[in-house]
């Protein structure tokens, strides 16, 4: 059994302690890789050889968005009186023009980071939270305040999870008149938001945002108080310099349905095998409501080309480049091309459909011709007979 003594008469910073313990490991570089794989956004750990006063050792550098964390960054908040607009964070200006952003993390916030964002074994997570609990109790006694009100200023000062995480795609497919676009800097932080620009640039927002409930409530209250109707202009644009807004750039297939024409175009994209494989990936299966039907029947004299047909379809006519939901029936002599037909649609003999979207339980009568366009598809309401 070995005993490790730490003489911390003058204290020990986290990077110092990490560097000291790192030298005891048989594979220090491998451990650094594990640290970098924890999943803390924007944080990188770098092991460096260092010499001080003629003595060689290890320096552990913690870099936040490419910038090395320093004591000034962590403890500068003790030198000033602050004005809080939101109870979870604040900013202030200094005479020399610098602008600092501080994160105040309580035990609840620490638990959110550890449980929700770090890829660690359960026991390690428990140990981390136990240590923070002991620190909170000591701080509570020192400052004469409840544990619940203790804030760990050093935790997440720069390396915290983002105030808001915005999901976006580098491959725009939406209508610029209905979309927001993000400018992302080299540190993976959103620095500008363009709302419905004429010439879109950057990553297109998928209109999915992740934030804490407390922050959401405070933002809603702020928007109500200032008569701000738009999240894009009032929050994303108005607070891009106050809140830390980071992107989650999804590089797979992603699309939003903003209009009927957009829905039609996105549905037609599913006829491409590569697109379909990217969307319905085995690693993240999509489950639907179970409703088993018999296998679809395709009459050899009719034919079904480059189409998606759900169970229970009866295809006796001609179908090309279509998406057919369950129990769609295409009678002999009918011709359907570039259409989306919902559940229990019936297309009678001799009918011709091009660029049509039918809702559920629609019947298209014999010899009826419906001609739409990919940019202006014809939409038939639920239960209608044409």
PLY file of the C-alpha trace (Angstrom):
ply
format ascii 1.0
element vertex 386
property float x
property float y
property float z
element edge 385
property int vertex1
property int vertex2
end_header
0.00 0.00 0.00
1.30 3.45 -0.91
0.48 6.74 0.77
0.55 10.06 -1.07
1.23 13.19 0.97
0.33 16.61 -0.42
1.90 19.60 1.34
-0.46 22.44 0.40
0.51 25.05 2.96
0.15 27.77 0.32
-2.76 26.11 -1.45
-2.82 24.23 -4.76
-4.56 25.27 -7.95
-6.36 22.65 -9.97
-3.89 22.78 -12.86
-0.95 22.43 -10.42
-2.46 19.42 -8.69
-3.37 17.83 -12.02
0.19 18.32 -13.32
1.69 16.80 -10.16
-0.58 13.75 -10.23
-0.13 13.38 -13.98
3.57 12.57 -13.51
2.61 9.53 -11.45
0.76 7.92 -14.35
2.41 5.43 -16.73
0.67 7.06 -19.74
0.19 10.78 -19.03
-0.60 11.64 -22.65
-3.33 9.02 -22.73
-4.88 10.53 -19.63
-4.81 14.01 -21.21
-6.71 12.57 -24.17
-9.30 11.20 -21.74
-9.65 14.65 -20.18
-10.20 16.21 -23.59
-12.84 13.57 -24.34
-14.99 14.56 -21.35
-17.12 16.76 -23.55
-16.70 20.20 -21.93
-17.46 22.66 -24.76
-14.52 24.82 -25.83
-12.10 23.39 -23.23
-8.76 21.84 -24.12
-6.16 20.41 -21.72
-2.52 20.60 -22.84
0.45 18.96 -21.08
3.69 20.89 -21.44
7.22 20.49 -20.13
8.28 23.42 -17.97
11.38 24.60 -16.08
11.22 26.97 -13.10
14.26 27.94 -11.03
16.25 25.26 -12.77
13.82 22.48 -11.84
11.99 20.63 -14.57
8.39 19.59 -14.28
5.02 19.49 -15.96
2.76 22.43 -16.68
-0.92 21.70 -17.23
-2.50 24.32 -19.46
-6.27 24.72 -19.48
-7.28 26.55 -22.64
-10.74 27.99 -23.03
-11.59 28.62 -26.68
-7.88 28.72 -27.40
-7.07 31.14 -24.56
-5.21 29.94 -21.48
-7.20 30.30 -18.27
-5.58 32.69 -15.79
-6.01 33.80 -12.20
-7.14 37.22 -13.41
-9.97 35.63 -15.36
-11.08 33.53 -12.42
-10.78 35.98 -9.51
-11.23 39.39 -11.06
-14.82 39.49 -9.83
-13.68 39.99 -6.22
-12.24 43.43 -7.03
-15.49 45.10 -8.10
-19.03 45.77 -7.07
-21.42 44.35 -9.66
-24.86 45.05 -11.00
-26.86 41.90 -11.81
-29.40 41.96 -14.60
-29.88 38.19 -14.40
-29.18 36.27 -11.25
-27.04 33.66 -12.98
-24.49 35.82 -14.75
-23.28 39.37 -15.24
-20.97 41.52 -17.28
-19.14 44.70 -16.53
-16.84 47.16 -18.26
-13.42 48.26 -17.08
-11.71 51.54 -17.76
-9.18 49.93 -20.07
-11.91 48.76 -22.43
-11.97 45.08 -21.53
-15.26 43.26 -21.19
-15.49 40.32 -18.82
-18.16 37.66 -18.54
-18.58 35.71 -15.30
-20.59 32.61 -14.57
-21.95 32.03 -11.06
-22.54 28.31 -10.57
-24.40 26.87 -7.60
-24.55 23.23 -6.57
-27.55 22.70 -8.83
-25.61 24.09 -11.83
-22.60 21.92 -11.00
-24.81 18.85 -10.88
-26.31 19.81 -14.25
-22.82 20.03 -15.78
-21.56 16.80 -14.21
-24.67 14.64 -14.73
-25.73 16.04 -18.07
-22.55 16.90 -19.94
-19.56 14.89 -18.70
-19.04 11.36 -20.00
-17.92 9.83 -16.70
-18.76 6.66 -14.75
-21.53 7.03 -12.19
-19.12 6.59 -9.25
-16.83 9.35 -10.53
-19.81 11.68 -10.92
-20.88 10.89 -7.36
-17.35 11.60 -6.06
-17.20 14.94 -7.90
-20.50 16.08 -6.42
-19.45 14.91 -2.95
-16.31 17.08 -3.16
-18.32 20.09 -4.27
-20.76 19.44 -1.45
-17.93 19.58 1.10
-16.58 22.78 -0.45
-20.06 24.31 -0.35
-20.40 23.46 3.34
-17.04 25.08 4.10
-17.98 28.18 2.09
-21.32 28.25 3.88
-19.67 28.39 7.29
-17.08 30.94 6.14
-19.62 33.32 4.63
-22.49 32.68 7.03
-25.02 31.81 4.34
-27.03 28.70 3.38
-25.40 26.07 1.19
-28.08 26.63 -1.46
-26.89 30.24 -1.90
-23.22 29.38 -2.33
-21.85 30.12 -5.80
-18.66 28.61 -7.16
-17.28 31.59 -9.07
-14.29 29.63 -10.31
-16.41 26.88 -11.79
-17.41 27.67 -15.32
-16.04 31.22 -15.36
-14.98 30.59 -18.93
-15.41 26.86 -19.49
-19.05 26.56 -18.50
-21.62 25.08 -20.78
-23.13 27.79 -22.94
-25.96 29.97 -21.66
-27.78 29.05 -24.86
-26.88 26.28 -27.29
-28.32 26.90 -30.75
-28.71 23.95 -33.12
-27.79 24.86 -36.68
-26.73 23.36 -40.00
-23.93 24.35 -42.37
-26.07 23.25 -45.34
-28.99 25.75 -45.60
-32.22 24.36 -47.02
-34.74 26.82 -45.62
-36.30 29.96 -47.01
-34.01 32.94 -46.14
-37.13 35.05 -45.65
-38.08 32.78 -42.73
-34.65 31.84 -41.36
-31.90 33.08 -39.05
-28.20 32.64 -39.77
-25.29 32.51 -37.31
-21.77 33.85 -37.62
-19.50 31.55 -35.62
-15.97 32.58 -34.63
-12.88 30.39 -34.33
-13.73 29.70 -30.68
-17.11 28.15 -31.56
-19.09 31.09 -30.19
-21.90 32.81 -32.07
-20.89 36.44 -32.60
-23.68 37.66 -34.86
-27.22 36.69 -35.79
-28.78 37.65 -39.13
-32.58 37.67 -39.05
-34.16 36.93 -42.47
-31.24 38.37 -44.47
-31.36 39.13 -48.19
-28.00 37.42 -48.73
-27.73 34.65 -46.12
-24.30 33.72 -44.81
-23.16 31.32 -42.10
-24.97 28.41 -40.49
-28.74 28.25 -40.72
-30.60 28.07 -37.44
-32.75 24.99 -36.94
-34.88 26.94 -34.41
-33.86 24.56 -31.62
-32.36 26.16 -28.51
-31.15 24.56 -25.29
-30.96 26.60 -22.07
-31.77 26.33 -18.40
-35.33 26.84 -17.23
-34.28 29.77 -15.04
-32.65 31.55 -17.97
-35.69 30.92 -20.18
-38.01 32.40 -17.56
-35.79 35.46 -17.09
-35.63 36.01 -20.87
-39.40 35.72 -21.22
-39.87 38.23 -18.41
-37.34 40.55 -20.03
-39.13 40.36 -23.40
-42.54 41.00 -21.79
-41.24 43.99 -19.85
-39.69 45.52 -22.97
-42.45 44.61 -25.44
-40.12 42.39 -27.48
-42.15 40.03 -29.70
-39.28 38.24 -31.44
-36.84 35.77 -29.91
-34.52 36.24 -32.89
-34.19 40.00 -32.65
-34.87 40.51 -28.95
-32.74 37.72 -27.51
-30.36 36.28 -30.09
-29.45 39.60 -31.69
-29.98 41.81 -28.67
-28.02 39.70 -26.21
-25.39 38.02 -28.37
-22.74 40.06 -26.53
-24.16 39.47 -23.06
-24.98 35.79 -23.12
-22.66 33.02 -24.19
-24.45 31.57 -27.22
-22.69 28.58 -28.76
-23.68 26.54 -31.80
-24.29 22.85 -32.07
-23.47 22.38 -35.74
-25.24 19.29 -37.02
-23.50 18.18 -40.20
-25.97 15.45 -41.14
-29.21 15.85 -43.06
-31.33 18.56 -41.45
-34.31 20.52 -42.72
-37.17 22.61 -41.38
-40.71 22.59 -42.75
-41.63 26.25 -43.16
-44.25 26.12 -45.92
-46.30 23.76 -48.05
-43.77 24.07 -50.87
-40.97 23.37 -48.40
-42.76 20.30 -47.08
-43.23 19.05 -50.62
-39.54 19.61 -51.50
-38.26 17.94 -48.32
-40.55 14.94 -48.89
-39.30 14.53 -52.45
-35.72 14.57 -51.13
-36.53 11.38 -49.22
-36.75 9.54 -52.53
-32.96 9.87 -52.73
-31.33 6.84 -51.11
-28.44 8.81 -49.58
-30.79 11.35 -47.99
-33.03 8.62 -46.65
-30.07 6.74 -45.17
-28.76 9.90 -43.50
-32.14 10.68 -41.93
-33.12 7.18 -40.88
-29.77 6.20 -39.38
-29.64 2.85 -37.53
-27.61 4.50 -34.76
-30.56 6.75 -33.88
-33.72 4.87 -34.93
-36.99 6.74 -35.44
-39.98 4.99 -33.91
-43.55 5.52 -35.05
-46.95 4.39 -33.84
-47.44 0.72 -34.45
-50.19 0.01 -36.98
-49.45 -3.11 -38.93
-51.10 -3.63 -42.33
-50.70 -6.26 -45.05
-47.87 -5.82 -47.51
-48.50 -3.47 -50.41
-49.57 -4.89 -53.77
-48.10 -3.57 -57.03
-49.79 -4.69 -60.26
-47.13 -5.57 -62.84
-49.22 -3.86 -65.53
-49.24 -0.63 -63.55
-45.87 -0.14 -61.95
-44.28 1.83 -59.14
-41.01 3.68 -59.89
-38.73 5.55 -57.45
-41.40 5.85 -54.77
-41.93 5.17 -51.07
-45.03 3.12 -50.28
-46.17 2.21 -46.78
-47.91 -1.05 -45.88
-51.39 -1.78 -47.14
-51.19 0.09 -50.46
-52.97 -1.27 -53.55
-51.15 0.05 -56.62
-52.79 -1.05 -59.87
-52.17 2.14 -61.84
-48.93 4.00 -62.60
-46.94 5.63 -59.77
-43.69 7.56 -60.21
-41.65 9.68 -57.78
-44.31 9.58 -55.05
-44.65 9.15 -51.30
-47.65 6.97 -50.41
-48.86 6.56 -46.83
-50.76 3.50 -45.53
-53.67 1.99 -47.44
-53.47 4.27 -50.47
-55.31 2.81 -53.48
-54.42 3.66 -57.08
-56.92 2.09 -59.49
-56.13 0.76 -62.97
-55.64 3.44 -65.60
-54.80 6.14 -63.01
-51.46 7.98 -63.29
-49.83 9.60 -60.28
-46.48 11.43 -60.48
-44.56 13.68 -58.03
-47.31 13.43 -55.42
-47.69 12.89 -51.67
-50.79 10.89 -50.80
-51.78 10.50 -47.16
-53.51 7.55 -45.51
-56.54 6.00 -47.25
-56.39 8.21 -50.32
-58.18 6.66 -53.31
-57.35 7.65 -56.90
-60.02 6.35 -59.27
-59.64 5.03 -62.84
-58.37 7.45 -65.45
-57.40 10.16 -62.93
-54.14 12.05 -63.54
-52.28 13.69 -60.63
-49.12 15.81 -60.86
-47.68 17.81 -57.96
-50.54 17.03 -55.55
-50.69 16.58 -51.77
-53.79 14.83 -50.44
-54.69 14.71 -46.76
-56.24 11.58 -45.19
-59.36 9.92 -46.64
-59.36 11.90 -49.91
-61.04 10.46 -53.01
-60.08 11.62 -56.50
-62.90 10.71 -58.87
-62.61 9.00 -62.27
-60.97 10.92 -65.13
-60.15 13.96 -62.93
-56.92 15.78 -63.76
-55.06 17.75 -61.07
-51.91 19.60 -62.14
-49.77 21.29 -59.50
-46.11 22.34 -59.47
-43.24 21.60 -57.10
-43.23 25.26 -56.05
-47.03 25.45 -55.87
-48.39 21.98 -55.11
-52.15 21.47 -55.00
-53.35 20.53 -51.52
-56.60 18.58 -51.06
-58.21 18.85 -47.62
-58.90 15.88 -45.35
-61.90 13.78 -46.33
-62.58 15.71 -49.56
-63.89 14.18 -52.77
-62.62 15.76 -55.98
0 1
1 2
2 3
3 4
4 5
5 6
6 7
7 8
8 9
9 10
10 11
11 12
12 13
13 14
14 15
15 16
16 17
17 18
18 19
19 20
20 21
21 22
22 23
23 24
24 25
25 26
26 27
27 28
28 29
29 30
30 31
31 32
32 33
33 34
34 35
35 36
36 37
37 38
38 39
39 40
40 41
41 42
42 43
43 44
44 45
45 46
46 47
47 48
48 49
49 50
50 51
51 52
52 53
53 54
54 55
55 56
56 57
57 58
58 59
59 60
60 61
61 62
62 63
63 64
64 65
65 66
66 67
67 68
68 69
69 70
70 71
71 72
72 73
73 74
74 75
75 76
76 77
77 78
78 79
79 80
80 81
81 82
82 83
83 84
84 85
85 86
86 87
87 88
88 89
89 90
90 91
91 92
92 93
93 94
94 95
95 96
96 97
97 98
98 99
99 100
100 101
101 102
102 103
103 104
104 105
105 106
106 107
107 108
108 109
109 110
110 111
111 112
112 113
113 114
114 115
115 116
116 117
117 118
118 119
119 120
120 121
121 122
122 123
123 124
124 125
125 126
126 127
127 128
128 129
129 130
130 131
131 132
132 133
133 134
134 135
135 136
136 137
137 138
138 139
139 140
140 141
141 142
142 143
143 144
144 145
145 146
146 147
147 148
148 149
149 150
150 151
151 152
152 153
153 154
154 155
155 156
156 157
157 158
158 159
159 160
160 161
161 162
162 163
163 164
164 165
165 166
166 167
167 168
168 169
169 170
170 171
171 172
172 173
173 174
174 175
175 176
176 177
177 178
178 179
179 180
180 181
181 182
182 183
183 184
184 185
185 186
186 187
187 188
188 189
189 190
190 191
191 192
192 193
193 194
194 195
195 196
196 197
197 198
198 199
199 200
200 201
201 202
202 203
203 204
204 205
205 206
206 207
207 208
208 209
209 210
210 211
211 212
212 213
213 214
214 215
215 216
216 217
217 218
218 219
219 220
220 221
221 222
222 223
223 224
224 225
225 226
226 227
227 228
228 229
229 230
230 231
231 232
232 233
233 234
234 235
235 236
236 237
237 238
238 239
239 240
240 241
241 242
242 243
243 244
244 245
245 246
246 247
247 248
248 249
249 250
250 251
251 252
252 253
253 254
254 255
255 256
256 257
257 258
258 259
259 260
260 261
261 262
262 263
263 264
264 265
265 266
266 267
267 268
268 269
269 270
270 271
271 272
272 273
273 274
274 275
275 276
276 277
277 278
278 279
279 280
280 281
281 282
282 283
283 284
284 285
285 286
286 287
287 288
288 289
289 290
290 291
291 292
292 293
293 294
294 295
295 296
296 297
297 298
298 299
299 300
300 301
301 302
302 303
303 304
304 305
305 306
306 307
307 308
308 309
309 310
310 311
311 312
312 313
313 314
314 315
315 316
316 317
317 318
318 319
319 320
320 321
321 322
322 323
323 324
324 325
325 326
326 327
327 328
328 329
329 330
330 331
331 332
332 333
333 334
334 335
335 336
336 337
337 338
338 339
339 340
340 341
341 342
342 343
343 344
344 345
345 346
346 347
347 348
348 349
349 350
350 351
351 352
352 353
353 354
354 355
355 356
356 357
357 358
358 359
359 360
360 361
361 362
362 363
363 364
364 365
365 366
366 367
367 368
368 369
369 370
370 371
371 372
372 373
373 374
374 375
375 376
376 377
377 378
378 379
379 380
380 381
381 382
382 383
383 384
384 385
